[in-house]
Structures are given as C-alpha cells and as structure tokens.
Amino acid sequence: MQAINNFDVIIIGGSYAGLAAAMSLGRSLRKVLIIDSGKPCNKQTPHSHNFLTQDGKTPSEISSIAKSQVLEYKTVNFLEDEAIHAINNETSFSVSTKSGITYSAKKLILATGIKDVMPNIKGFAACWGISVVHCPYCHGYEIRNKKTGIMANGERAYHLASMVGNLTKNLHVLTNEPASFSKEEWSKLEHNRISVIDKKIVEVEHKDGNVKAIIFDDGSKEVIDAIYAALPFVQHSNISNLLDCELNEEGFIKVDDMYRTTIENVFACGDNCIKMRSLANSVASGTMVGAVVNLELVKENF
C-alpha cells in the first residue's frame, strides 16, 4: 500500500460491493483505500449462483479475481485490517483500524455487510450456507425437487412457501413455535399440500453441513434434505452507528436512490442496505455508488 494516510475515498468492506465501488473509482483515478477484515457472511457457501458469467464458482474465487482486477488500478489500495472507529470531521472523515492506524478521506463508502444471528439450535450454524439457505434465487435450483423445510413463521414463512413451491412439491413449514397464519394463508398452504409442523426444533442432524433430519423437543424426527431459513440479522460493523447513520425499520442502513445515507458524504452499498441479498445486487450497488461518489468529487473540484 502507498505510504499515505489521506485518500479521496475510504471504502470499509472489501467484498463484492466494496470492490465494485473501488473499480468505478479507480477507473476515475481517485485515491481509494479499501479496509477489509476478511469475514464475509458467505464464507461457508460452497458455490455462488444467479450471477451472470460467474454461475457455479465459489464465492472466494469470485472475490479473489475481483480483488486482483481492482488492484490493477494503481490509485486503489487494499488494507487487510478492521475498521473499528470513525469520526465525522465535517469536511473529512477519520477512520481508525484495529492495528492502531488512522486514515482520512473526503468520502466514506460503507460496504460492511450484515451478520446473520444464528438460532440456538444444535447443528444449525454448521449447515448455514450449505444446506440451510436463505434465498431460492441463489440456491433453489440446486435443491429443487428435494424434501424441503421452511424454518419460519407467519407472513415470512408464507412468502417463502409460495416462492419455493415452484421448486419442490415436498414442502414442509417448520415454525419452531405455535403457528401464526391468517385464514387465507392457512387455506393456501392446505391447497398446495404444504404441511405445517409447529414443534420446537432442538437439532439439525447433518453430515458435513448437509441436512439429514430435524429433531424436535418431543424426541420425534422429520427427515429433511434442505431448509430455507429466515434469520434475524445485525449490521456487521458498528461504524454506521458511530457516524449516526439512520437505519430503516428492518435494520438496514437507510439510503436514497443514489445510495446516500442520512449523513452527508457517507454512502452505503451491498447487503447492509439492500433487502435482496445476492452477489449480483451487491456488485450493481457498488458500481453505482462508485460512480455517484466520483460525481460528487467532480462537482466539488471542477
């Protein structure tokens, strides 16, 4: 990395969204620092899908290629460290890392992602991203026609059931608590022959992350091949909170159509502000943010 601490833009998070933003900025000769802690949320996912030209590759392979291409632009710097503090100085931002160094920039891009909150169910975390998944677009084709569970309740479970019903006819909703559906939702589930099991789950039985069965608190077992799960999440980094960036009602960083946060000169892209979680959407948002930030710099300096 260049021996400088001052940049046009600091990007916190060096995965798909952050790297895409850096490429847009690097191609405009902006001095950019990417700070990345190396903790992607999809680290267990064996293959990535629904991303044109990259379908079936591992997430790490995609990010490795992306990083090598982005760093061809000599004004882009990549720092393997963790951003732990940030200060808004009104005309610039100071970002401090775990290693004890402080960097400054005119603009900040938060590409920090989110962290899924694992339930207290034995075996669940080991299967997350492998055979317990979140998205039918990212994983549904690979687990099509399998005996599939949906670990959710109420409106979220109903939505997932409607989406997954096109991919398998052997579908079971696992509410893990008393079921909560409207009369219309119950009717639709019954019409589509989707069973609802409202027992408490105590274990996901698996082999090397591949689900074999669900164990309930009454000792009964349901053989299952794959599970969709709707998990709560938190922001992966506390930086947005330190900068007083507003979150929306769902817990995402609030942004406008140009990915501007509620704090001037702070932008966000990727999973931390987008409801639709996928590599393709992260890259698209990062590319847009890079262009928007560059335009902001042009307006200030031209």
N, C-alpha and C positions, 0 to 999 in steps of 0.2 A: 504494500500500500504506500501511496505517496506520503511523504513526511510533512503533512499539513493537517491542521485540525479544523479549518474553515472550508465550508462547502456551500454550493448553491442549494443543494437539497440533501437531506438525510432521509433515507428510507429505513424504517425499522421493520424488519422481517424480510428475509431473502429467499422466500419460496416463490411460487408461480406468479402471484400478483406483484410482489416486490421486484422480482426480476424483470417482469414485463414493463413495469413503470421505469425501471432503470434503463432498459433498452431504448425506450422512447426518448428519455432524457440524454442518454449517451450519444444517440444519433444527432442530437442538437448541441453537442459539445458542452453540456452542462457538467459541472463538477459535482459528482454524486458519491455519497457514502452509503453503502448498504450495511446494516448491522444485523447479524443473524445469529440466533442462539442454537440453531441446528436441532430444533424439536418440532418437526412437522406433525400435524394431527393425523396424517395418513401413513405414519411410519410402519404400521402393521399390514397395510393393504398390499396384497401381492401383485395386483395388476390394476392399471387405470383404463377406463373405458369412456366412450362417448366424447372423445377429444380427437377431432379430425387430424389425421397423419400420425397420431401417437397411440391409437387404439391398441390395447393389449400390452403396452410397455409398463414396466414398473415405475411407480412414482419417483423413485430415486434416480432412475435412468433419465427420465424426462427432466428433472431438476438439474442433474449433472450436465446434460447437454445444454440446457438453458443458461446455466451459470458460465460455462465455457464460452458460449457465444456472446453473452453480455459483456464479459470481461475483455473481449477483443476491442471494446471501445475504451480507449486509454484514460478517459476522464472519469470512468466508473471504478470505484474501489469497493472491495468486499472485505468486511471485517467479521471474523468468527468470534463473537462476544455477545453478551446480553445487555441490552439497554435497560437500565434499572431506574433511571431518573431523568426527568426533563423539566426545563424551566422556560416559560414564555417571557422573553425579554422585550416584548412589544415589537421591536424591529428585527429580531432574530430569535433563534431557539438554541438552548444549550442542552445537549444530551450526554449523560454520563453512563459509563458502562461498568459491568461487574469487575473488570480488570483495573478500574480506577482512573480511566482517561475520559476527559470531557471534549466533545466536539460541538461545533456550532454550524448553523445553516440558516438561510433565509426562509426556507420552506421545509415542512415535515410531511412525510407520507407514512401513514400507519398501515402496514401490511402484516399485522401481527397475528391474524387468525383468531380462532376461538378454541376453547378446551372443553371437550365433552365430559360431563360428570357421570362417571360410571355408577350404576346401582350396586348396592351391597348384595350381590348375587354371586355365589361361587362359580368360577369358570367364565363369567360374562366377559370380563376385560380381555382374557386370553383369546376370545373369539372375535372381538371387535375389529371390524375392517376386513375380516377374513370370511366368516360365515354368518356373523351378525352384522348387518349393514344398515345404512340409513336411507339409501336412495335407489329407487327402481331404475332410474336412467343410468346410474353409474354401475349398478351390479345386477339388475333384474334379469337381463338376458342370460347371464351365466348361471343363475339359479332357477331358470324357467322350468316349469313342469315338476318341480320338486315339492315335497310336503313342506309347506312354509308356514311359519308363525309370524304374527304381528304383535310385538310387545308394546302395546299402547292401549289407551282407553278413550272413550268418548269421541269427540269430533276428529281428533288426530288419528285415532285407530280407524275410524270410518273412512277418512280420506285415503289413508294408506291402503286399506282393503279395496277400495274402488280402483286405485291405480294398479295394484298387484293382481287383481282379479283377472286381468287380461293376460297375465304371465303364467298363472297356475290355477288349476281348479281344485287343488288340495290345500285349502287355506284355512287357518285357524287363528282367531284373535285371542291373545293371551293378556288379559287385562291386569293381572297381578294384584287385583283388588276388586271390590264389588263393581260390576259393570255399570257404565253410565252412558246410555244411549237414548236418544229420543225414540218415540214410537215409529216414526218414519225410518230412522236408521235401523232399528230392530227389524222392521219389515223388509228393508232392502237386503240386510245381511242374510235373513232367512230365505229370501227369494233367490239369492245367489249361492245358497247352501254353504255359507261360511259359518262355522261353529264358533261359539264364544266360550272360553274357559276362564272363569273368574277366580281360580285358586291362586294362592300366594306362591310365587316361584322362589325356591331356595337354592337351586343349582342349575347351571347349564352344563350338561355332560358332554364332553367333547374329546377329540383326539387331535392334537397339534392344531388347535384352533378351529377344527371342523366340528360343528354341532352334531351330536348323536341323539340327544334326548333332553327334555325338560323335566326336572324333578320338582314336585310340589310339596308343600309343607305337610300334606296328609300322607306322604310316602308314595303317592301314585306317580306314574311316569307317562309322558307323551313323547313318542318317537318323532323327531323333527329333523329335517335336513338343513334348514336355513331359517334365519329370523331377520325381520326388519324391526328396528327399534327406534322409537322417538325419544331421544335423550335431552335432558336439560343441558345447558352449556353456560360457561362464563367466558369473559374476554381473556385471551391467553396472556395478555400483558396489562399491567396497571398504568401504562403510560397515558392512555386516553383519559383515565380518571385524574391523573396528576395534572393534566392540561385542562381539566374541566370540560372535556368534550361530552356533549349530551348523548345519552343512549335513548333508543326508542323503547316502546312498551314491551318489545320482545327481547330486549337486551343487546341488540346490535348498535354499533356506533351510528348515530343519526347523520345522514349525508343528504345533499341535494342531488339534482340530476348530473352535476359535474363532480360529484364525489367530494364536495367541500363539507367539512364538519361544521359544527356550530362555533368553532374557534377559527378566527381568521388566519389564513396561511397554513392551516393543518388540514390534510386530506386523508381519506381512508379508502382502502380498496381490498378486495378479496373477502374471505369468509367473515371477517369481523364486522362487515356492514351489508353483506348480501345474503338474503334468505336462501337463494338457490345455490347450494354448495356443490361446486364441481370445478375441475381444473380449467375447463374452457371458460367458465364465467369469471374465474379469478384472473386468468390471463387477459380477458377482454376488459375487465375493470382496471387492471393495472396499466394496460396500454392507454386507456382513456385518461387515467389520472396523470400519467407521464406527459401526455400532450397538453392537458389542462394546466399543469404546473409550469410547463415550458412557456405556454401562452401568457401566464401571469408574469413570469420573469421578463418576457418580451415587452409587455405593456409598461413595466416599471423602468426598463432600461432604454427603450427606443425613443 
